[in-house]
Amino acid sequence: MILVVPIGITGRYILHALLEPLSSIFGDEVKAGERLQAPDGSWIASRRQYMASFLLSALPPPRGRSDRTLGILDADLFAPGLNFVFGQASVDSRRAVISVTRLREEYYGAPPNETLFFERALKEAVHELGHTYGLGHCPDPRCVMHFSNTLSDTDRKGSHFCPTCEVHLTHMRAPFR
């Protein structure tokens, strides 16, 4: 089971929009969890961003060996050494977090595009969850596991795994089935 948790003021509409597609892609049950407040120390005022690793550690731990937890934040996110990140994941804790803030067209001064926003959110959610299964970055620019350094990278890739990553994912999930 994958538990999707809203963090802070994140709207539940984005969670509910992701539940069915994530279930279809991962072939697993996906549920919306209870809202989580960002932990003290996760907001770095000088950067006006949340530190991804703090949020990861605050997410509820997965219950079963095959379970995963995905946090969704509607605020900017960073990791040390980087200006921002769309998301971050931990293989060991089987937790991931994504920020949807920079996935919106209006963040860049363009008119809203909800369809594009949901596509981007799904891609980032699948990408970070893929990392929780031990998948690394893929050289195929169309694969969801391809590294997104920019939003155009995210737009270029699909929301599914390439055949190679799909085989690796199936192999990595096998001990849990």
ChimeraX commands (.cxc) that place a marker at each C-alpha (Angstrom):
marker #1 position 0.00,0.00,0.00 radius 0.5
marker #1 position 1.10,3.56,-0.74 radius 0.5
marker #1 position 0.01,6.24,1.73 radius 0.5
marker #1 position -0.21,9.76,0.27 radius 0.5
marker #1 position 0.02,12.45,2.95 radius 0.5
marker #1 position -0.72,16.18,2.53 radius 0.5
marker #1 position 1.77,18.41,4.32 radius 0.5
marker #1 position 0.76,21.84,5.62 radius 0.5
marker #1 position -1.79,23.72,3.54 radius 0.5
marker #1 position -1.64,21.35,0.57 radius 0.5
marker #1 position -5.12,20.84,-0.87 radius 0.5
marker #1 position -6.59,17.36,-0.73 radius 0.5
marker #1 position -7.74,17.72,-4.36 radius 0.5
marker #1 position -4.20,17.01,-5.59 radius 0.5
marker #1 position -4.01,13.89,-3.42 radius 0.5
marker #1 position -7.28,12.54,-4.68 radius 0.5
marker #1 position -6.29,13.27,-8.29 radius 0.5
marker #1 position -3.17,11.12,-7.84 radius 0.5
marker #1 position -4.66,8.11,-6.02 radius 0.5
marker #1 position -6.07,6.23,-9.01 radius 0.5
marker #1 position -3.18,6.88,-11.44 radius 0.5
marker #1 position -0.60,5.87,-8.80 radius 0.5
marker #1 position -2.57,2.71,-8.06 radius 0.5
marker #1 position -2.67,1.85,-11.75 radius 0.5
marker #1 position 1.04,2.50,-12.32 radius 0.5
marker #1 position 2.27,0.63,-9.23 radius 0.5
marker #1 position -0.45,-2.04,-9.16 radius 0.5
marker #1 position -0.98,-1.39,-5.48 radius 0.5
marker #1 position -3.57,0.12,-3.17 radius 0.5
marker #1 position -3.10,3.88,-2.67 radius 0.5
marker #1 position -4.78,5.75,0.18 radius 0.5
marker #1 position -4.92,9.37,1.31 radius 0.5
marker #1 position -3.49,9.90,4.78 radius 0.5
marker #1 position -4.12,12.49,7.46 radius 0.5
marker #1 position -2.71,15.98,7.05 radius 0.5
marker #1 position 0.73,16.48,8.57 radius 0.5
marker #1 position 2.07,19.79,9.80 radius 0.5
marker #1 position 5.59,20.61,8.68 radius 0.5
marker #1 position 7.95,19.91,11.60 radius 0.5
marker #1 position 9.77,22.64,13.46 radius 0.5
marker #1 position 13.08,23.36,11.85 radius 0.5
marker #1 position 11.99,22.32,8.35 radius 0.5
marker #1 position 11.25,25.90,7.22 radius 0.5
marker #1 position 14.46,27.77,6.44 radius 0.5
marker #1 position 13.42,31.43,6.52 radius 0.5
marker #1 position 16.58,32.75,4.87 radius 0.5
marker #1 position 15.82,30.61,1.81 radius 0.5
marker #1 position 12.02,30.81,2.02 radius 0.5
marker #1 position 11.96,27.04,1.44 radius 0.5
marker #1 position 11.42,23.80,3.33 radius 0.5
marker #1 position 14.30,21.35,3.73 radius 0.5
marker #1 position 13.25,18.09,2.07 radius 0.5
marker #1 position 15.12,15.79,4.47 radius 0.5
marker #1 position 13.26,17.23,7.49 radius 0.5
marker #1 position 9.94,16.55,5.82 radius 0.5
marker #1 position 10.96,13.02,4.84 radius 0.5
marker #1 position 11.80,12.16,8.44 radius 0.5
marker #1 position 8.45,13.58,9.67 radius 0.5
marker #1 position 6.34,11.40,7.36 radius 0.5
marker #1 position 4.61,8.41,8.95 radius 0.5
marker #1 position 6.75,5.30,8.54 radius 0.5
marker #1 position 5.39,2.63,6.20 radius 0.5
marker #1 position 3.70,-0.18,8.13 radius 0.5
marker #1 position 4.43,-3.29,6.09 radius 0.5
marker #1 position 7.61,-4.34,4.30 radius 0.5
marker #1 position 6.18,-3.44,0.89 radius 0.5
marker #1 position 4.49,-0.17,1.92 radius 0.5
marker #1 position 5.55,3.33,0.90 radius 0.5
marker #1 position 4.70,6.85,2.14 radius 0.5
marker #1 position 4.56,9.88,-0.16 radius 0.5
marker #1 position 4.25,13.40,1.24 radius 0.5
marker #1 position 2.94,16.24,-0.92 radius 0.5
marker #1 position 3.80,19.83,-0.10 radius 0.5
marker #1 position 2.51,23.00,-1.76 radius 0.5
marker #1 position 5.55,25.10,-0.88 radius 0.5
marker #1 position 9.07,25.33,-2.25 radius 0.5
marker #1 position 11.50,22.57,-1.32 radius 0.5
marker #1 position 15.30,22.28,-1.33 radius 0.5
marker #1 position 18.14,19.94,-0.51 radius 0.5
marker #1 position 21.60,21.08,0.60 radius 0.5
marker #1 position 23.70,22.16,-2.36 radius 0.5
marker #1 position 20.71,22.69,-4.65 radius 0.5
marker #1 position 18.59,25.79,-5.34 radius 0.5
marker #1 position 15.41,23.70,-5.23 radius 0.5
marker #1 position 14.15,20.15,-5.72 radius 0.5
marker #1 position 10.88,18.85,-7.12 radius 0.5
marker #1 position 11.14,16.00,-4.64 radius 0.5
marker #1 position 13.37,13.69,-2.63 radius 0.5
marker #1 position 13.18,10.06,-1.57 radius 0.5
marker #1 position 14.78,7.64,0.85 radius 0.5
marker #1 position 15.23,4.00,-0.15 radius 0.5
marker #1 position 15.96,2.93,3.43 radius 0.5
marker #1 position 12.86,4.50,4.99 radius 0.5
marker #1 position 10.64,3.93,1.90 radius 0.5
marker #1 position 9.42,7.54,2.13 radius 0.5
marker #1 position 9.31,10.27,-0.49 radius 0.5
marker #1 position 8.19,13.87,-0.65 radius 0.5
marker #1 position 7.32,16.13,-3.59 radius 0.5
marker #1 position 6.60,19.82,-3.90 radius 0.5
marker #1 position 3.92,20.89,-6.37 radius 0.5
marker #1 position 4.71,24.62,-6.20 radius 0.5
marker #1 position 7.10,24.81,-9.17 radius 0.5
marker #1 position 4.91,22.45,-11.20 radius 0.5
marker #1 position 2.29,25.15,-11.72 radius 0.5
marker #1 position 2.43,27.38,-14.80 radius 0.5
marker #1 position 1.42,30.38,-12.70 radius 0.5
marker #1 position 4.62,30.04,-10.67 radius 0.5
marker #1 position 6.38,31.23,-13.83 radius 0.5
marker #1 position 3.85,33.98,-14.61 radius 0.5
marker #1 position 1.85,31.97,-17.15 radius 0.5
marker #1 position -1.90,31.27,-17.03 radius 0.5
marker #1 position -2.96,28.21,-15.00 radius 0.5
marker #1 position -3.08,24.87,-16.81 radius 0.5
marker #1 position -4.59,22.25,-14.49 radius 0.5
marker #1 position -4.09,19.38,-16.94 radius 0.5
marker #1 position -0.38,20.09,-17.25 radius 0.5
marker #1 position -0.11,20.62,-13.49 radius 0.5
marker #1 position -1.63,17.20,-12.70 radius 0.5
marker #1 position 0.57,15.50,-15.33 radius 0.5
marker #1 position 3.67,17.03,-13.75 radius 0.5
marker #1 position 2.57,16.12,-10.22 radius 0.5
marker #1 position 1.98,12.51,-11.28 radius 0.5
marker #1 position 5.39,12.28,-12.95 radius 0.5
marker #1 position 7.18,13.63,-9.89 radius 0.5
marker #1 position 5.20,11.36,-7.54 radius 0.5
marker #1 position 5.99,8.26,-9.63 radius 0.5
marker #1 position 9.64,9.30,-9.96 radius 0.5
marker #1 position 10.18,9.72,-6.22 radius 0.5
marker #1 position 8.25,6.55,-5.37 radius 0.5
marker #1 position 10.42,4.75,-7.93 radius 0.5
marker #1 position 13.45,5.79,-5.89 radius 0.5
marker #1 position 11.89,4.20,-2.78 radius 0.5
marker #1 position 12.03,0.89,-4.65 radius 0.5
marker #1 position 15.73,1.39,-5.31 radius 0.5
marker #1 position 15.50,2.68,-8.88 radius 0.5
marker #1 position 18.15,5.18,-9.89 radius 0.5
marker #1 position 18.02,7.80,-12.60 radius 0.5
marker #1 position 17.46,6.47,-16.10 radius 0.5
marker #1 position 19.31,7.69,-19.22 radius 0.5
marker #1 position 16.10,7.43,-21.31 radius 0.5
marker #1 position 14.69,11.00,-21.43 radius 0.5
marker #1 position 11.15,9.64,-21.88 radius 0.5
marker #1 position 11.30,7.40,-18.78 radius 0.5
marker #1 position 9.72,8.71,-15.59 radius 0.5
marker #1 position 12.98,7.89,-13.79 radius 0.5
marker #1 position 14.98,10.32,-15.94 radius 0.5
marker #1 position 16.44,13.13,-13.80 radius 0.5
marker #1 position 14.51,16.40,-14.05 radius 0.5
marker #1 position 16.85,19.33,-13.67 radius 0.5
marker #1 position 14.27,21.65,-15.22 radius 0.5
marker #1 position 10.53,21.66,-15.76 radius 0.5
marker #1 position 11.08,21.04,-19.48 radius 0.5
marker #1 position 12.80,17.77,-18.49 radius 0.5
marker #1 position 9.68,16.82,-16.55 radius 0.5
marker #1 position 7.43,17.77,-19.47 radius 0.5
marker #1 position 9.50,15.73,-21.92 radius 0.5
marker #1 position 9.33,12.47,-19.98 radius 0.5
marker #1 position 6.31,10.23,-19.54 radius 0.5
marker #1 position 4.59,9.14,-16.34 radius 0.5
marker #1 position 5.54,5.47,-16.77 radius 0.5
marker #1 position 8.70,3.43,-16.49 radius 0.5
marker #1 position 10.70,2.48,-19.58 radius 0.5
marker #1 position 10.95,-1.29,-20.22 radius 0.5
marker #1 position 14.34,-1.50,-18.48 radius 0.5
marker #1 position 13.16,0.32,-15.34 radius 0.5
marker #1 position 9.92,-1.68,-15.35 radius 0.5
marker #1 position 11.94,-4.93,-15.26 radius 0.5
marker #1 position 14.07,-3.58,-12.40 radius 0.5
marker #1 position 10.97,-2.44,-10.50 radius 0.5
marker #1 position 9.29,-5.83,-10.95 radius 0.5
marker #1 position 12.48,-7.56,-9.74 radius 0.5
marker #1 position 12.77,-5.27,-6.71 radius 0.5
marker #1 position 9.13,-5.73,-5.75 radius 0.5
marker #1 position 9.21,-9.52,-6.15 radius 0.5
marker #1 position 10.36,-10.28,-2.57 radius 0.5
marker #1 position 7.35,-8.35,-1.25 radius 0.5
marker #1 position 4.71,-10.16,-3.31 radius 0.5
marker link #1:1,2 radius 0.2
marker link #1:2,3 radius 0.2
marker link #1:3,4 radius 0.2
marker link #1:4,5 radius 0.2
marker link #1:5,6 radius 0.2
marker link #1:6,7 radius 0.2
marker link #1:7,8 radius 0.2
marker link #1:8,9 radius 0.2
marker link #1:9,10 radius 0.2
marker link #1:10,11 radius 0.2
marker link #1:11,12 radius 0.2
marker link #1:12,13 radius 0.2
marker link #1:13,14 radius 0.2
marker link #1:14,15 radius 0.2
marker link #1:15,16 radius 0.2
marker link #1:16,17 radius 0.2
marker link #1:17,18 radius 0.2
marker link #1:18,19 radius 0.2
marker link #1:19,20 radius 0.2
marker link #1:20,21 radius 0.2
marker link #1:21,22 radius 0.2
marker link #1:22,23 radius 0.2
marker link #1:23,24 radius 0.2
marker link #1:24,25 radius 0.2
marker link #1:25,26 radius 0.2
marker link #1:26,27 radius 0.2
marker link #1:27,28 radius 0.2
marker link #1:28,29 radius 0.2
marker link #1:29,30 radius 0.2
marker link #1:30,31 radius 0.2
marker link #1:31,32 radius 0.2
marker link #1:32,33 radius 0.2
marker link #1:33,34 radius 0.2
marker link #1:34,35 radius 0.2
marker link #1:35,36 radius 0.2
marker link #1:36,37 radius 0.2
marker link #1:37,38 radius 0.2
marker link #1:38,39 radius 0.2
marker link #1:39,40 radius 0.2
marker link #1:40,41 radius 0.2
marker link #1:41,42 radius 0.2
marker link #1:42,43 radius 0.2
marker link #1:43,44 radius 0.2
marker link #1:44,45 radius 0.2
marker link #1:45,46 radius 0.2
marker link #1:46,47 radius 0.2
marker link #1:47,48 radius 0.2
marker link #1:48,49 radius 0.2
marker link #1:49,50 radius 0.2
marker link #1:50,51 radius 0.2
marker link #1:51,52 radius 0.2
marker link #1:52,53 radius 0.2
marker link #1:53,54 radius 0.2
marker link #1:54,55 radius 0.2
marker link #1:55,56 radius 0.2
marker link #1:56,57 radius 0.2
marker link #1:57,58 radius 0.2
marker link #1:58,59 radius 0.2
marker link #1:59,60 radius 0.2
marker link #1:60,61 radius 0.2
marker link #1:61,62 radius 0.2
marker link #1:62,63 radius 0.2
marker link #1:63,64 radius 0.2
marker link #1:64,65 radius 0.2
marker link #1:65,66 radius 0.2
marker link #1:66,67 radius 0.2
marker link #1:67,68 radius 0.2
marker link #1:68,69 radius 0.2
marker link #1:69,70 radius 0.2
marker link #1:70,71 radius 0.2
marker link #1:71,72 radius 0.2
marker link #1:72,73 radius 0.2
marker link #1:73,74 radius 0.2
marker link #1:74,75 radius 0.2
marker link #1:75,76 radius 0.2
marker link #1:76,77 radius 0.2
marker link #1:77,78 radius 0.2
marker link #1:78,79 radius 0.2
marker link #1:79,80 radius 0.2
marker link #1:80,81 radius 0.2
marker link #1:81,82 radius 0.2
marker link #1:82,83 radius 0.2
marker link #1:83,84 radius 0.2
marker link #1:84,85 radius 0.2
marker link #1:85,86 radius 0.2
marker link #1:86,87 radius 0.2
marker link #1:87,88 radius 0.2
marker link #1:88,89 radius 0.2
marker link #1:89,90 radius 0.2
marker link #1:90,91 radius 0.2
marker link #1:91,92 radius 0.2
marker link #1:92,93 radius 0.2
marker link #1:93,94 radius 0.2
marker link #1:94,95 radius 0.2
marker link #1:95,96 radius 0.2
marker link #1:96,97 radius 0.2
marker link #1:97,98 radius 0.2
marker link #1:98,99 radius 0.2
marker link #1:99,100 radius 0.2
marker link #1:100,101 radius 0.2
marker link #1:101,102 radius 0.2
marker link #1:102,103 radius 0.2
marker link #1:103,104 radius 0.2
marker link #1:104,105 radius 0.2
marker link #1:105,106 radius 0.2
marker link #1:106,107 radius 0.2
marker link #1:107,108 radius 0.2
marker link #1:108,109 radius 0.2
marker link #1:109,110 radius 0.2
marker link #1:110,111 radius 0.2
marker link #1:111,112 radius 0.2
marker link #1:112,113 radius 0.2
marker link #1:113,114 radius 0.2
marker link #1:114,115 radius 0.2
marker link #1:115,116 radius 0.2
marker link #1:116,117 radius 0.2
marker link #1:117,118 radius 0.2
marker link #1:118,119 radius 0.2
marker link #1:119,120 radius 0.2
marker link #1:120,121 radius 0.2
marker link #1:121,122 radius 0.2
marker link #1:122,123 radius 0.2
marker link #1:123,124 radius 0.2
marker link #1:124,125 radius 0.2
marker link #1:125,126 radius 0.2
marker link #1:126,127 radius 0.2
marker link #1:127,128 radius 0.2
marker link #1:128,129 radius 0.2
marker link #1:129,130 radius 0.2
marker link #1:130,131 radius 0.2
marker link #1:131,132 radius 0.2
marker link #1:132,133 radius 0.2
marker link #1:133,134 radius 0.2
marker link #1:134,135 radius 0.2
marker link #1:135,136 radius 0.2
marker link #1:136,137 radius 0.2
marker link #1:137,138 radius 0.2
marker link #1:138,139 radius 0.2
marker link #1:139,140 radius 0.2
marker link #1:140,141 radius 0.2
marker link #1:141,142 radius 0.2
marker link #1:142,143 radius 0.2
marker link #1:143,144 radius 0.2
marker link #1:144,145 radius 0.2
marker link #1:145,146 radius 0.2
marker link #1:146,147 radius 0.2
marker link #1:147,148 radius 0.2
marker link #1:148,149 radius 0.2
marker link #1:149,150 radius 0.2
marker link #1:150,151 radius 0.2
marker link #1:151,152 radius 0.2
marker link #1:152,153 radius 0.2
marker link #1:153,154 radius 0.2
marker link #1:154,155 radius 0.2
marker link #1:155,156 radius 0.2
marker link #1:156,157 radius 0.2
marker link #1:157,158 radius 0.2
marker link #1:158,159 radius 0.2
marker link #1:159,160 radius 0.2
marker link #1:160,161 radius 0.2
marker link #1:161,162 radius 0.2
marker link #1:162,163 radius 0.2
marker link #1:163,164 radius 0.2
marker link #1:164,165 radius 0.2
marker link #1:165,166 radius 0.2
marker link #1:166,167 radius 0.2
marker link #1:167,168 radius 0.2
marker link #1:168,169 radius 0.2
marker link #1:169,170 radius 0.2
marker link #1:170,171 radius 0.2
marker link #1:171,172 radius 0.2
marker link #1:172,173 radius 0.2
marker link #1:173,174 radius 0.2
marker link #1:174,175 radius 0.2
marker link #1:175,176 radius 0.2
marker link #1:176,177 radius 0.2
view
